Amino acid sequence: GAGAEVSRSAVIIKYRGRQVLFDCGIHPAYVGLNTLPFFDEIDPGKVDMCLVTHFHLDHSGALPYFVNRTHFQGKVLMTHATRAICPYLWHDYARVSRVSEDDHIFTREDIDKTMDCIEVVDFHQTVTSNGISVTAYGAGHVLGACMFLVDIGGIRVLYTGDYSQDDDRHLPKAEVPPTDVHVLIVEATYGVQAHEPREQREQRLVQYIHQVVRMGGRCLLPVFALGRAQEILLILDEYWANNPDLHQVPVYYFSPMANKCMRVFETYTNMCSQDVQDKTNNSENPWDLKFVKHLSDQRRITEAPLGRAPCVVMAAPGMLQNGPSRDLFEQWALDRKNGVVFTGYCVQGTLAYDLRSEPDTFQMSDGRKMNIRAGIKFVSFSAHSDYNQTHDFITRLETQNVVLVHGEETQMAQMQVKLREDFPHVNVTAPRNCETIHYHFPAVTQLKIMGSLAGEVTKRRKLDDEPVTLSGVVVSTPDLQRTFLAPEELPQFTRLEAVEITQRQHIPLPSDQGFERVVAVLTGFLKPPVEVDGALRFCDALNVRREPAGCILEWKASPISDIVADTASLAILEWCVRANVAPILSDDRAHARGLPAVAAPVHLEAILRTYLTSAFGAVEVQGPGRFHMAQVVSKPGADPVAVTVDCATKKVTCEDESLKKRVVQGISRCLTTFTMAKPF
């Protein structure tokens, strides 16, 4: 969602097996399932977190559906104020949606279950779960709105949601996180446009409203039930107070949930502007408006005598999709004395968006076409960042990758081109819905030193600036954190315990005097052993014990001890092989190797005869060391030939050269196999 469109925000990031969903909104121009983000393009069951930036329905409206009607099992995070306001808007949306019961995307029960799943977060608070670190920063825009900084394995992604860099009457401007980020996902609602100064906007608004009511007309302000409506209320109340001629003209804020939601604003004044906080600290209620009346019954406005008297009405929704604002527009649009002022952003596909082109007629809810005689004005108080503010935000944030979302396709394309011109070193993308952007980052290795090792580092750095060499263990946790500490401190800082593994290997020896020969072999390339508890200890790592018909190698598992043990084991096995092969060697070679001399040729002839029989067939002994094979077939279909082998001279006689070569190679390999390697 929010790809080349302004609505149903839902942006998902994936990194190192973790998935985070930013916002979960609906599209106000559609109904039923068509209003939802494209959830069928992802696996909700694999989403670890859903982070909702603020309460507007295009950012939060799909959450009850996502939590209750998909396989999502992760965490849901939002600020305290957002959680307090969301259920009012969700219930109101379900109430005013003019769709069949089957087309409702969630029920009252779904809303209640969703509220139980929500976890709240404060500004500047960091929440960590399953290797995902999330920090919330103020975004301005509306009460409780935040931007989320997500850190997964050292890679930081900032999602702004809707944010504003303007100082409002009731809200502070957005913060800039005090860190660089690898990827910035930022709204492109206004593309390359620049906002009109706030003072000029306020002046145009109140002057037009004053003009309408002075001529005896009624002025309609379609607004979002919460958010920018509170800013307009403060502006109108101040203007009415400064103009006595307007004191008899009522200003109505029509919202069935207005009073309840105003309690939320009174509760969370700590998230409001400094002016609102100062009034609260002076025991004043900044929301106790003198000239604005809250109404919950629409009939009080339309029935006589109020129905004919000049008045100002603020009513939701802000884009005339349905509900009270649509009803009042259809009644008042036919009178030239009346006026309509749109103060918020208008999404394509809504009646409010269509009125921007100044049509002569509009289609009513019952299908009839009616003429538009009332005046239509657009004075934007939409608290979204314009191009200049986004440019400044990117400059201060020092990011290398920017992803534009929440903007109409044309506006986003223009903004992408402009940003690429202004930031040639920054990779700027503007994806459509369901389009994937891939980024490749070098591995970020962060190691936190804890316990006594941290104290050792601090101590040595005070003495000099030379690199410090430490010995310890690295512990990797499921949240992708790596900790370096001393093995004995594992139980103190983790749920682990240091375990020492003792390895033991038994090697059979060929003779009773084998143990002495083993010691002699090991002493030839290792330091002389030290006797410890009846064993010979080599290199302070390996214990060698005598056992009946063999020896035992024993050591504590460690990189160094394993190397010593492997080397010693290989040397002992090499000596055992030499000792076992000695009986088939000649007297001279046995003497040269320091092994017992035996009549080796007899054994060698037996080995060669066994080999020739298995490889070429029946073998006839024609004399000492002389073999004859009469019927040897070199290959299928060939005639058999005779082969004679003289072991003494190692000479092979055969008419078939290829067969002769095979026999020679076989005898050579056999002799090589039973010849000792050089001493270790």
C-alpha positions in Angstrom: 0.0 0.0 0.0 0.9 3.7 -0.4 2.8 3.0 -3.6 2.0 5.7 -6.1 -1.2 6.5 -4.1 -2.1 8.5 -1.0 -3.9 6.0 1.2 -3.9 2.5 2.7 -0.3 2.9 3.9 1.3 -0.5 4.4 5.1 -0.8 3.8 7.0 -4.0 4.7 10.7 -4.5 5.1 12.6 -7.8 5.3 16.1 -8.3 6.6 18.0 -11.3 8.1 14.8 -13.3 8.5 12.9 -10.5 10.2 9.9 -8.7 8.8 8.4 -5.4 9.9 5.1 -3.8 8.6 4.9 0.0 8.8 1.3 1.1 9.1 -1.9 -0.8 8.2 -4.4 1.6 6.6 -7.4 1.5 4.3 -8.3 3.4 1.1 -11.2 5.8 1.7 -12.3 5.8 -1.9 -13.1 2.1 -1.9 -15.4 -0.2 0.1 -15.2 -3.8 1.4 -12.1 -5.8 0.7 -11.0 -3.4 -2.0 -10.2 -0.8 0.6 -7.5 -3.0 2.1 -3.8 -3.1 1.3 -2.6 -6.1 -0.8 -2.2 -8.5 2.0 -2.3 -11.5 -0.3 1.2 -10.4 -1.6 2.8 -11.2 1.7 2.7 -13.9 4.4 1.2 -12.2 7.5 2.3 -15.1 9.6 5.9 -14.2 9.1 5.5 -10.5 10.1 7.3 -9.9 13.4 6.0 -6.4 14.1 3.3 -4.0 12.9 4.2 -0.4 13.7 1.3 2.1 13.4 2.5 5.7 13.1 -0.9 7.5 13.9 -4.6 7.1 14.2 -5.8 8.3 10.7 -7.7 5.5 9.0 -5.4 5.5 5.9 -2.7 4.4 8.3 -4.6 2.3 11.0 -8.0 1.4 9.5 -7.0 -2.1 8.3 -5.4 -3.2 11.6 -8.5 -5.0 13.0 -8.7 -7.0 9.8 -5.0 -7.8 9.8 -4.9 -8.9 13.4 -8.0 -11.0 13.4 -8.5 -12.3 9.8 -5.0 -13.2 8.8 -2.3 -15.4 10.2 -0.5 -12.5 11.8 0.9 -13.4 15.3 3.4 -10.6 15.9 3.6 -7.5 18.0 1.6 -4.3 17.3 3.2 -1.0 18.5 1.8 2.6 18.6 1.9 5.5 21.0 -0.4 6.0 23.9 -2.5 8.7 22.3 -2.8 6.7 19.0 -4.1 3.7 21.0 -6.6 5.8 22.8 -8.1 7.4 19.7 -8.0 4.4 17.2 -11.0 2.5 18.6 -13.3 5.6 18.2 -12.4 6.0 14.6 -12.7 2.2 13.9 -16.1 2.1 15.4 -17.2 5.2 13.6 -15.9 3.9 10.3 -17.9 0.6 10.7 -21.0 2.7 11.6 -21.0 5.1 8.7 -19.8 2.7 6.0 -22.7 2.2 3.6 -22.0 -1.4 2.7 -23.8 -4.6 3.3 -23.0 -6.6 6.5 -21.0 -9.1 4.4 -18.7 -6.3 3.1 -17.7 -5.0 6.5 -13.9 -5.7 6.9 -14.1 -6.0 10.7 -16.7 -6.2 13.5 -16.9 -4.7 17.0 -15.5 -8.0 18.4 -12.5 -7.6 16.0 -11.8 -4.1 17.4 -12.0 -5.3 21.0 -9.5 -8.2 20.2 -7.2 -5.8 18.4 -7.1 -3.5 21.4 -5.9 -6.3 23.6 -2.9 -7.0 21.2 -1.6 -3.4 21.1 1.6 -2.5 23.0 2.3 1.2 23.6 5.5 3.1 23.2 6.7 6.6 24.3 8.6 9.0 22.2 12.4 8.2 22.4 11.6 4.8 24.0 13.3 1.8 22.4 11.6 -1.6 22.2 13.5 -4.7 21.3 12.0 -8.0 20.2 13.4 -10.9 18.2 16.4 -9.0 17.0 14.4 -5.9 16.0 15.1 -2.7 17.8 12.4 0.0 17.4 12.5 3.7 18.6 9.7 6.2 18.2 10.2 9.9 17.5 7.7 12.7 17.3 6.3 13.4 13.8 4.0 16.4 14.4 1.0 15.9 12.0 -1.6 14.8 14.6 -1.7 14.0 18.3 0.5 11.0 19.1 1.9 10.7 15.5 5.4 9.3 15.4 8.0 8.1 13.0 9.7 4.7 13.7 13.5 4.0 13.6 14.1 0.3 13.1 17.5 -1.3 13.7 18.0 -4.9 12.5 21.5 -6.3 12.9 23.0 -2.8 12.7 21.0 -1.7 9.6 18.8 1.3 10.4 15.6 2.1 8.5 13.5 5.3 9.3 9.9 5.3 8.3 8.4 8.8 8.7 4.7 8.1 8.1 2.9 11.4 7.8 5.0 14.2 9.3 5.1 17.9 9.5 7.9 20.4 10.0 5.5 23.3 10.7 4.9 24.6 14.3 1.1 24.4 14.8 -1.1 26.0 17.5 -1.5 22.6 19.2 1.4 20.4 18.0 5.2 20.6 17.9 6.9 20.0 14.6 8.5 16.7 13.7 11.8 15.6 15.2 15.0 14.6 13.3 16.4 11.4 14.8 20.0 12.0 16.1 21.6 9.2 13.9 22.2 8.4 10.3 20.1 5.8 8.6 20.7 3.4 5.8 17.3 3.7 4.3 14.7 6.6 4.7 11.1 5.8 3.8 9.4 9.2 3.5 6.1 10.5 2.5 5.7 12.3 -0.9 2.2 13.6 -0.4 2.8 17.1 -1.8 5.5 16.2 -4.3 7.5 19.3 -5.2 5.0 21.7 -3.9 5.8 24.3 -1.3 3.3 25.2 1.5 1.8 28.6 1.8 3.0 30.3 5.0 0.7 29.4 7.9 -0.4 33.0 8.6 -1.5 33.5 5.1 -3.5 30.2 5.1 -5.3 31.2 8.3 -6.1 34.6 6.9 -7.6 33.2 3.7 -9.7 30.7 5.7 -11.3 33.0 8.2 -11.9 35.8 5.6 -13.8 33.4 3.3 -15.9 32.0 6.2 -16.6 35.5 7.4 -17.7 36.5 3.9 -20.1 33.6 3.7 -21.9 34.1 7.0 -22.0 37.9 6.5 -24.1 37.2 3.4 -26.4 35.0 5.3 -25.0 31.7 4.1 -23.9 28.6 5.9 -20.3 27.4 5.6 -19.4 23.7 5.7 -15.9 22.5 6.6 -15.5 18.8 5.9 -12.7 17.6 8.2 -11.2 14.5 9.6 -12.9 13.8 12.9 -9.6 14.1 14.7 -6.3 15.6 13.8 -6.4 18.8 11.8 -9.9 19.5 13.1 -8.5 20.6 16.4 -6.2 23.1 14.7 -9.1 24.6 12.8 -11.2 24.8 16.0 -8.5 26.8 17.8 -8.2 29.2 14.7 -12.0 29.8 14.5 -12.4 30.2 18.3 -9.7 32.9 18.3 -11.1 34.7 15.3 -14.6 34.7 16.7 -13.3 36.1 19.9 -11.6 39.0 18.1 -14.7 39.8 15.9 -17.8 40.7 18.0 -20.0 40.9 14.9 -19.6 37.1 14.7 -20.6 36.3 18.3 -24.2 35.6 17.2 -23.1 33.2 14.4 -22.8 29.7 15.8 -19.8 27.4 15.1 -20.7 23.7 15.3 -18.3 20.8 15.5 -20.5 17.9 14.5 -19.0 14.5 15.6 -20.8 11.8 17.6 -17.5 11.1 19.3 -16.2 14.6 19.6 -16.6 14.9 23.3 -15.0 11.5 24.0 -12.0 12.3 21.8 -11.5 15.8 23.2 -10.9 14.0 26.5 -7.9 12.3 24.9 -6.5 15.7 23.8 -7.0 17.0 27.4 -5.2 13.9 28.7 -2.2 13.9 26.5 -1.3 17.6 26.6 2.3 16.6 27.2 2.4 15.6 23.5 1.0 19.0 22.4 2.7 22.3 21.6 4.4 24.3 24.3 1.6 26.9 24.2 -1.0 24.2 25.0 1.3 22.8 27.8 1.8 26.3 29.3 -2.0 26.9 29.5 -2.5 23.5 31.1 0.2 24.3 33.6 -1.6 27.5 34.5 -4.8 25.6 35.3 -6.4 26.6 32.0 -8.1 24.2 29.7 -6.9 25.0 26.1 -9.7 22.9 24.7 -12.5 24.8 26.5 -13.6 26.7 23.4 -16.0 29.6 24.0 -17.5 29.9 20.5 -17.5 26.3 19.3 -20.4 24.0 20.2 -20.1 20.3 20.0 -23.2 18.5 18.5 -23.9 14.8 18.3 -27.3 15.1 16.5 -27.3 16.3 12.9 -30.9 17.2 12.9 -30.3 20.2 15.2 -28.3 21.8 12.3 -30.7 21.1 9.5 -34.1 21.7 11.2 -35.6 25.1 11.6 -34.7 27.6 12.8 -31.0 26.7 12.6 -31.5 25.2 9.2 -31.9 28.6 7.6 -29.7 30.7 9.8 -26.0 31.5 9.1 -23.6 29.1 10.8 -20.3 27.3 10.4 -20.3 23.5 10.6 -17.2 21.3 10.8 -18.2 17.7 10.1 -16.5 14.4 9.1 -15.4 12.8 6.9 -13.0 15.2 5.3 -13.4 13.9 1.7 -17.3 13.7 1.5 -17.2 9.9 1.1 -20.3 9.5 3.3 -21.7 10.4 6.6 -22.7 13.8 8.0 -20.4 16.0 5.8 -21.8 14.3 2.7 -25.4 14.8 3.9 -24.8 18.5 4.6 -23.0 19.0 1.3 -25.9 17.6 -0.6 -28.3 19.9 1.2 -26.3 23.1 1.1 -24.5 22.8 -2.3 -27.7 24.0 -4.1 -27.7 27.5 -2.5 -25.4 30.2 -3.9 -25.1 31.9 -0.4 -23.5 28.8 1.1 -19.8 27.9 1.0 -17.7 24.8 1.4 -14.0 24.9 2.5 -11.8 21.9 2.3 -8.8 22.1 4.7 -7.3 18.6 4.3 -5.7 16.5 1.7 -8.2 15.0 -0.9 -7.5 11.5 -2.2 -8.1 10.6 -5.8 -11.4 8.8 -6.2 -13.4 10.8 -3.6 -16.0 13.6 -4.2 -13.7 16.1 -2.6 -11.0 15.3 -5.1 -13.4 15.7 -8.0 -14.5 19.1 -6.8 -11.0 20.4 -7.3 -11.7 20.6 -11.0 -14.8 22.9 -10.3 -17.5 20.8 -12.0 -21.0 22.3 -12.5 -22.8 19.1 -11.2 -22.2 16.3 -8.8 -23.8 12.9 -8.2 -25.8 12.5 -5.0 -25.9 9.4 -2.9 -29.2 8.3 -4.5 -27.7 8.6 -8.0 -29.3 11.9 -9.0 -27.2 14.6 -10.6 -27.5 18.1 -9.0 -26.1 21.5 -9.8 -23.4 23.0 -7.6 -24.2 26.6 -6.7 -22.4 27.0 -3.4 -18.8 28.4 -3.4 -16.0 25.8 -3.2 -12.6 26.7 -1.7 -9.5 24.7 -0.9 -7.3 26.1 1.9 -4.9 23.3 2.9 -4.1 22.8 6.5 -2.9 19.3 5.9 0.0 18.7 8.2 2.2 17.0 5.6 5.7 17.8 4.7 6.3 19.8 1.5 9.3 19.5 -0.8 11.4 22.1 1.0 10.9 20.4 4.4 11.7 17.0 3.0 14.8 18.4 1.3 15.9 19.8 4.7 15.0 16.5 6.4 17.2 14.4 4.1 20.1 16.9 4.4 20.1 16.7 8.2 19.6 12.9 8.2 22.5 12.2 5.9 21.0 9.1 4.3 22.1 7.4 1.1 18.8 5.7 0.1 15.4 7.3 0.0 12.1 5.5 -0.8 9.1 7.7 -1.6 5.7 6.5 -0.6 2.2 8.0 0.1 2.0 10.2 -2.9 0.1 10.3 -6.2 2.1 8.8 -9.1 2.7 12.1 -10.9 3.7 13.9 -7.7 6.0 11.1 -6.7 7.7 11.0 -10.1 8.3 14.8 -10.1 9.7 14.6 -6.5 12.0 11.7 -7.5 13.5 13.7 -10.4 13.9 16.8 -8.2 15.6 14.9 -5.4 18.0 13.1 -7.8 19.0 16.5 -9.1 19.5 18.0 -5.6 21.1 14.9 -4.1 23.0 13.1 -7.0 24.8 10.8 -4.5 21.5 9.5 -3.0 19.6 6.6 -4.4 16.0 7.8 -4.7 13.2 5.3 -5.7 9.4 5.6 -6.0 7.9 2.1 -6.1 4.4 1.2 -7.0 2.2 -1.1 -4.9 3.7 -4.6 -4.5 7.0 -3.5 -6.1 10.1 -4.7 -4.2 13.2 -2.7 -3.7 16.4 -4.6 -2.9 19.4 -3.1 -1.0 22.7 -4.8 -0.3 24.7 -3.6 2.7 28.1 -4.9 4.0 27.8 -7.0 7.1 27.8 -4.9 10.3 29.7 -6.5 13.1 29.1 -5.1 16.5 30.5 -6.6 19.6 29.5 -5.6 23.1 32.3 -6.2 25.7 30.8 -6.9 29.1 31.9 -7.8 32.7 35.6 -8.0 33.7 36.7 -7.8 30.1 35.1 -4.4 29.8 36.9 -3.3 32.9 40.2 -4.6 31.5 39.8 -2.6 28.3 39.1 0.6 30.3 42.1 0.0 32.5 44.5 -0.6 29.7 43.3 2.4 27.7 44.0 4.7 30.6 47.6 3.5 30.4 48.1 3.8 26.7 46.3 3.9 23.4 47.7 0.6 22.1 45.4 -2.1 20.8 44.2 -4.5 23.6 44.3 -8.3 23.2 41.5 -10.1 25.1 40.5 -13.7 25.5 36.9 -14.7 26.0 33.8 -16.1 24.3 31.4 -14.5 21.9 27.7 -15.1 22.6 25.2 -14.6 19.7 21.6 -14.0 20.9 18.4 -14.5 19.0 18.0 -10.7 18.8 21.1 -10.5 16.6 23.3 -9.1 19.4 26.8 -10.3 20.0 28.4 -10.2 23.4 32.1 -10.7 24.3 32.8 -11.8 27.9 34.9 -14.1 30.1 33.7 -17.8 30.2 33.2 -17.9 33.9 30.9 -14.9 33.7 28.4 -16.6 31.3 25.9 -17.4 34.1 26.0 -13.7 35.2 25.2 -12.1 31.9 23.4 -14.9 30.0 21.3 -18.0 30.5 24.3 -20.1 29.5 26.9 -21.9 31.6 30.5 -22.7 30.7 31.0 -26.4 30.1 34.4 -28.1 29.9 34.6 -31.1 27.6 37.1 -33.8 28.2 38.0 -35.9 25.2 39.5 -39.4 25.5 40.9 -41.6 22.7 42.1 -45.2 23.0 44.8 -46.5 20.5 45.8 -50.2 20.5 49.5 -50.8 20.2 51.2 -53.7 18.3 53.5 -54.9 21.1 54.1 -54.8 24.8 57.0 -52.4 24.3 54.7 -50.1 22.2 54.1 -47.5 24.9 57.8 -46.8 25.3 58.1 -46.4 21.5 55.0 -44.1 21.5 56.7 -41.9 24.1 59.9 -41.8 22.1 58.0 -40.8 18.9 56.1 -38.0 20.7 59.2 -36.7 22.4 60.8 -36.4 19.0 58.7 -33.4 18.0 57.0 -32.3 21.3 58.5 -30.9 24.4 59.5 -33.6 27.0 56.5 -34.7 29.0 55.9 -34.0 32.7 54.4 -36.8 34.9 51.0 -35.7 36.3 48.8 -38.2 38.3 50.3 -41.3 36.6 50.1 -39.8 33.1 52.6 -38.1 30.9 51.5 -34.6 30.1 52.7 -33.1 26.8 52.7 -29.3 26.1 50.5 -28.7 29.2 47.6 -29.9 27.1 47.7 -33.7 26.4 47.8 -36.6 28.9 49.1 -40.0 27.7 48.4 -43.0 29.9 49.6 -46.6 29.6 46.7 -49.1 29.2 46.7 -52.9 28.6 47.5 -53.5 24.9 47.4 -49.8 24.2 47.5 -46.2 25.4 44.9 -43.5 26.3 45.1 -39.9 25.0 43.1 -37.5 27.2 42.7 -33.7 26.8 40.4 -30.8 27.6 38.7 -29.5 24.4 40.1 -26.2 23.2 41.6 -25.0 19.9 45.2 -25.5 21.1 44.7 -28.8 22.9 42.8 -30.2 19.9 45.7 -29.4 17.6 48.2 -31.1 20.0 46.0 -34.2 20.4 45.4 -34.5 16.6 49.1 -34.3 15.9 50.0 -36.8 18.6 47.3 -39.2 17.5 48.5 -39.1 13.9 52.1 -39.7 14.9 51.1 -42.8 17.0 48.9 -44.2 14.3 51.7 -43.7 11.7 54.1 -45.7 14.0 51.5 -48.5 14.4 51.2 -48.8 10.6 55.0 -49.0 10.2 55.1 -51.7 13.0 52.4 -53.8 11.4 53.9 -53.6 7.9 57.4 -54.6 9.0 56.8 -58.4 8.6 56.4 -58.1 4.8 59.6 -56.0 4.3 62.9 -57.3 3.4 65.6 -57.8 6.0 67.6 -54.8 4.7 64.7 -52.4 4.7 63.5 -53.6 8.1 67.0 -53.1 9.5 67.2 -49.7 8.0 63.9 -48.8 9.7 65.0 -50.2 13.0 62.3 -52.9 12.9 62.6 -56.7 13.5 63.9 -58.6 10.4 61.8 -61.4 8.9 61.7 -63.3 5.6 59.7 -60.7 3.8 59.8 -62.0 0.2 57.7 -65.0 0.9 54.9 -62.8 2.3 55.3 -60.4 -0.6 54.9 -63.2 -3.2 51.7 -64.3 -1.4 50.3 -60.8 -1.5 51.1 -60.4 -5.3 49.6 -63.8 -6.1 46.4 -62.9 -4.3 46.2 -59.6 -6.2 46.8 -61.2 -9.6 44.2 -63.9 -9.0 41.5 -61.4 -8.0 42.3 -59.0 -10.9 43.1 -61.3 -13.8 42.0 -64.9 -13.0 43.7 -68.2 -12.4 47.5 -68.0 -11.6 50.0 -70.8 -12.1 53.2 -70.8 -10.0 56.1 -71.7 -12.2 58.9 -71.2 -9.7 59.9 -69.0 -6.8 58.5 -65.6 -7.4 57.3 -66.5 -11.0 53.6 -66.6 -12.0 51.9 -67.5 -15.3 48.3 -66.7 -16.4 47.4 -68.5 -19.5 43.9 -67.2 -20.3 43.7 -63.4 -19.7 41.2 -61.4 -21.7 42.1 -57.7 -22.1 38.7 -56.5 -23.2 35.3 -57.9 -24.2 35.5 -59.8 -27.5 39.3 -60.0 -27.5 41.2 -63.3 -27.7 42.7 -64.5 -24.5 46.5 -64.1 -24.1 49.2 -65.4 -21.7 50.9 -63.2 -19.1 54.0 -64.1 -17.2 55.2 -62.2 -14.1 58.7 -62.4 -12.5 58.5 -60.9 -9.0 62.3 -60.9 -8.5 63.0 -58.8 -11.6 59.5 -57.2 -11.6 59.3 -58.1 -15.3 56.0 -58.7 -17.1 55.8 -60.6 -20.4 52.7 -60.3 -22.6 51.9 -59.8 -26.3 49.1 -57.4 -25.6 50.8 -54.0 -24.7 47.7 -52.5 -23.1 47.2 -55.6 -20.9 50.8 -55.6 -20.1 50.6 -52.0 -19.0 47.6 -52.8 -16.7 49.5 -55.6 -15.0 52.6 -53.5 -14.4 50.5 -50.7 -12.9 48.7 -53.1 -10.6 51.9 -54.7 -9.4 53.4 -51.2 -8.8 50.4 -50.0 -6.8 50.5 -53.2 -4.7 54.2 -52.8 -3.9 53.6 -49.1 -3.0 50.7 -49.9 -0.7 52.9 -52.2 1.4 55.9 -49.9 1.5 56.4 -47.8 4.6 56.2 -44.0 4.4 59.2 -42.0 5.6 59.5 -41.6 9.4 57.2 -38.9 10.9 
